[in-house]
């Protein structure tokens, strides 16, 4: 299995970036990542206002996938996530939903071991590893790794985890994917502005849907497909995500708009991924009882 080291990272997803690594379709790779602060926080004395935020959320890559072409769909199956042993959570003035109540910044470091996060002597939190930043080269611009979009990026979606697949649109040949910003735990919303930030290693299997075009990320778990969308406001993100789901249901289930809209309301769930980044991110879950495959097999 190929090891992709964290010594080569990006701070921006760009349409013109050059690959640092190459992999084959069907290959399984092990990718090392920094925590979202790039190793800058080494003790609880290091506070968020004192670190370089320009390099925050750096992602390991870019990785060029041989024989992956523009307008294909990249599939990354997350086989495993191995976490480092120290998680980080900061508070800082203005950070997160209640950041106006913070008067001075603080940093906490937590031991992460044996699938447990030791918050204090009385509180042990189950570890639920996830990938915060994962994406590909965008169509024609440059996007900081801290910002989400149709290319992926800082999606902060807790379903991007072990056993699930993420599908990403391919805007450039080779895809040029990168990932980072892992969390040992994070609730929907990421409400104080951070998850339990941590470095580690992710094992992925790389594949594609050939000549199958999507225009924003989709996650597949054991029982559903989750359509992801990011926008300037929560209402806009929900509306745009709903439009994408209805359009997909119309096409794949051969429904008129009104009936696809009914299905949306009858069986689909809105879930909030994060509401604290420059763009907020939501996802709508479509059960496989209604949509068994991402694309109807007879049309492949």
Secondary structure, 3 states (H helix, E strand, C coil): CEEECCCCEECEEECCCCCCEEEECCCEEEEEECCCCCCCCCCCCCCHHHCCHHHCCCEEEEEEEECCCCCCEEEEEEEEEEECCEEEEEECCCCCCCHHHCCCCEEEEEEEECCEEECCCCCEEECCCEEEEEECCCCCCEEECCCEECCEEECCCCCCCCCCEEEEECCCCCEEEEEEEEECCCCCECCCCCCCEECEEEEEEEEEECCCCCCCCEEECCCEEEEEEEECCHHHHHHHHHHHHHHHHHHHHCCCHHHHHHHHHHHCEEEEEECCCCCEEEEEEEECCCCCCCCCHHHC
